[in-house]
Amino acid sequence: MEGVAADFSKTITEEAQIETVLTDGVISSLKFSAQFAQTEGDRRVNDGLKAWREKHNLDENGKPIESPTPPKPGDDKNVPDWAKGLIEKVDQMATTQESITKSQKSAQALETVKAQLKEKGVPDKFLDTYAKQVDLEAEDLNASVEAAYNSYDTLQKGIKAELIESGDYKPSGGSATEETTTESIKTWSPS
C-alpha cells in the first residue's frame, strides 16, 4: 500500500483533489488489492508453517505428532472366529512354503557346490565333508567354494609333504624302489 500512497501523493497536491482522484471505483479497487495481498500473504505463511511442521513432525501447537501403531492382524474384536482360524492357517501355509522353498534352494546350491568341488579335483569320498564347509547363502558362492577347495588342497599337500619327509611316499602309478627303477632304466636304455 505504501507504493500506492506514494504514487497518489505525487499527483494529488491539494485536499480537494482527493475526492476527484479517489472515486468509489478506485477505492474499491484499492480495498480489493489490499485484501488480495493480505490473503496471498496469509496463504504463503500458512503453507510455509505447514511444510515446516510436516518436516519436523509437529502439530498446530508445536508438539510432536505420535503416529498410532497399526492394528495387528487378528487383534480386531469384530473378526469372526472362523476368519481368525483361516488367517492362522494361511500364515502357517506361508511359513511352510517358505521353508520348503528355502530347503529346495539349499539342496540345489549343495549339488552345484559338489559339482564345482569335483571339477576342481576333490575325490567323491571327500565331497560331502568339504561341501559342508561352504556357506550356501553366501553372496559370493564361488569364493566360498574356492575357500573349501583351498582347505582340501592345503591338507592334501601337507599329507604328501609328511609322507615324502618320512620316506613313505610312493608316487602314483606304482611302488618305485631304487632297484626297480634301476632295472627299468636298464631295460629301457640301449646302453
C-alpha positions in Angstrom: 0.0 0.0 0.0 2.9 2.3 0.5 3.7 2.3 -3.2 0.1 3.4 -4.0 0.1 6.2 -1.4 3.5 7.5 -2.7 2.1 7.5 -6.2 -1.0 9.4 -5.3 1.0 11.9 -3.2 2.8 13.0 -6.4 -0.4 13.6 -8.3 -2.6 15.0 -5.5 -1.4 18.3 -4.3 -4.5 19.7 -2.6 -7.1 18.1 -0.3 -9.9 19.0 -2.8 -8.3 16.8 -5.4 -8.6 13.7 -3.2 -12.3 13.4 -3.9 -11.9 13.7 -7.6 -8.9 11.3 -7.9 -10.1 8.7 -5.4 -13.6 7.9 -6.6 -15.6 4.9 -5.4 -14.2 2.6 -8.1 -10.6 3.4 -7.2 -11.3 3.0 -3.5 -13.0 -0.4 -4.2 -10.0 -1.4 -6.3 -7.6 -0.4 -3.6 -9.5 -2.3 -0.9 -9.7 -5.4 -3.2 -6.0 -5.2 -3.9 -5.2 -4.8 -0.2 -7.5 -7.7 0.6 -5.9 -9.9 -2.1 -2.4 -9.0 -0.9 -3.3 -9.9 2.7 -4.9 -13.2 1.6 -1.9 -14.1 -0.6 0.5 -13.3 2.3 -1.6 -15.4 4.7 -1.6 -18.3 2.3 2.2 -18.2 1.9 2.7 -18.0 5.6 0.3 -20.9 6.3 1.9 -23.1 3.5 5.4 -22.4 5.0 4.2 -23.3 8.5 2.5 -26.4 7.3 5.7 -27.5 5.4 7.9 -26.8 8.4 5.5 -28.8 10.7 5.5 -31.7 8.4 9.2 -31.7 8.1 9.7 -31.7 11.9 6.6 -33.9 12.5 4.8 -31.3 14.7 1.1 -30.5 15.2 -0.5 -27.0 15.2 0.6 -26.5 18.8 4.2 -27.3 18.1 4.1 -30.7 19.8 5.5 -33.9 18.2 2.9 -36.0 16.4 2.8 -39.6 17.6 1.8 -42.0 14.9 -0.6 -44.6 16.1 0.6 -48.2 15.8 -1.3 -50.1 13.1 -3.5 -52.9 14.4 -2.1 -56.4 14.1 -4.0 -58.9 12.0 -6.2 -61.0 14.3 -6.4 -58.3 17.0 -9.7 -56.9 15.7 -12.5 -57.8 18.0 -15.0 -57.7 15.1 -13.3 -60.5 13.2 -15.3 -63.8 13.5 -13.5 -66.8 14.9 -13.7 -68.7 11.6 -11.8 -65.8 9.9 -9.2 -65.8 12.6 -8.7 -69.5 12.1 -8.4 -69.0 8.4 -5.8 -66.3 8.8 -3.8 -68.5 11.1 -3.9 -71.4 8.6 -2.8 -69.1 5.8 0.1 -67.9 7.9 1.1 -71.5 8.7 0.9 -72.4 5.0 3.1 -69.4 4.0 5.7 -70.4 6.6 5.7 -74.0 5.4 6.0 -72.8 1.8 8.9 -70.5 2.7 10.8 -73.4 4.4 10.2 -75.8 1.5 11.5 -73.2 -1.0 14.5 -72.5 1.2 15.4 -76.2 1.6 15.0 -76.8 -2.2 17.3 -73.8 -2.9 19.8 -75.2 -0.4 19.7 -78.6 -2.0 20.2 -77.2 -5.4 23.1 -75.0 -4.2 24.7 -78.0 -2.4 24.6 -80.0 -5.6 26.2 -77.1 -7.5 28.9 -76.8 -4.8 29.6 -80.6 -5.0 29.9 -80.4 -8.8 32.3 -77.5 -8.6 34.5 -79.2 -6.0 34.5 -82.4 -8.0 35.5 -80.4 -11.1 38.4 -78.9 -9.1 39.7 -82.4 -8.2 38.2 -83.3 -4.8 37.6 -87.1 -4.7 34.0 -88.3 -4.3 34.6 -89.6 -0.8 35.5 -86.1 0.5 32.8 -84.1 -1.4 30.3 -84.1 1.5 33.0 -83.1 4.0 34.2 -80.1 2.0 30.8 -79.1 0.6 29.6 -78.7 4.3 32.3 -76.0 4.7 30.7 -73.8 2.0 28.2 -71.2 3.1 25.3 -71.9 0.8 23.7 -68.5 1.5 26.9 -66.5 0.8 26.7 -63.6 -1.6 29.7 -64.9 -3.4 29.2 -68.6 -3.6 32.2 -69.2 -5.9 34.5 -67.6 -3.3 33.2 -69.8 -0.6 33.7 -72.9 -2.9 37.2 -71.7 -3.6 37.9 -71.4 0.1 36.7 -75.0 0.7 38.8 -76.3 -2.1 41.8 -74.5 -0.8 41.3 -76.1 2.5 41.2 -79.6 0.8 44.3 -78.7 -1.3 46.3 -77.5 1.7 45.5 -80.6 3.7 46.4 -82.9 0.7 49.7 -81.1 0.1 50.5 -81.3 3.9 49.9 -85.0 4.0 52.1 -85.6 0.9 54.9 -83.4 2.4 54.8 -85.5 5.6 54.9 -88.8 3.6 57.8 -87.6 1.5 59.7 -86.4 4.5 59.2 -89.8 6.3 60.2 -91.7 3.1 56.8 -93.5 2.9 55.6 -91.6 -0.2 55.1 -93.6 -3.3 54.3 -91.7 -6.4 51.0 -92.7 -8.1 51.4 -95.3 -10.7 53.4 -97.9 -8.7 55.7 -98.6 -5.9 59.0 -97.4 -7.3 62.0 -98.6 -5.2 65.6 -97.9 -6.1 66.2 -101.4 -7.5 63.0 -101.5 -9.7 63.8 -98.0 -11.0 67.4 -99.0 -11.9 66.1 -102.2 -13.6 63.5 -100.2 -15.6 66.1 -97.7 -16.8 68.5 -100.5 -17.9 65.7 -102.3 -19.9 64.6 -99.0 -21.4 68.0 -97.6 -22.2 70.0 -99.3 -25.0 73.4 -98.6 -23.4 
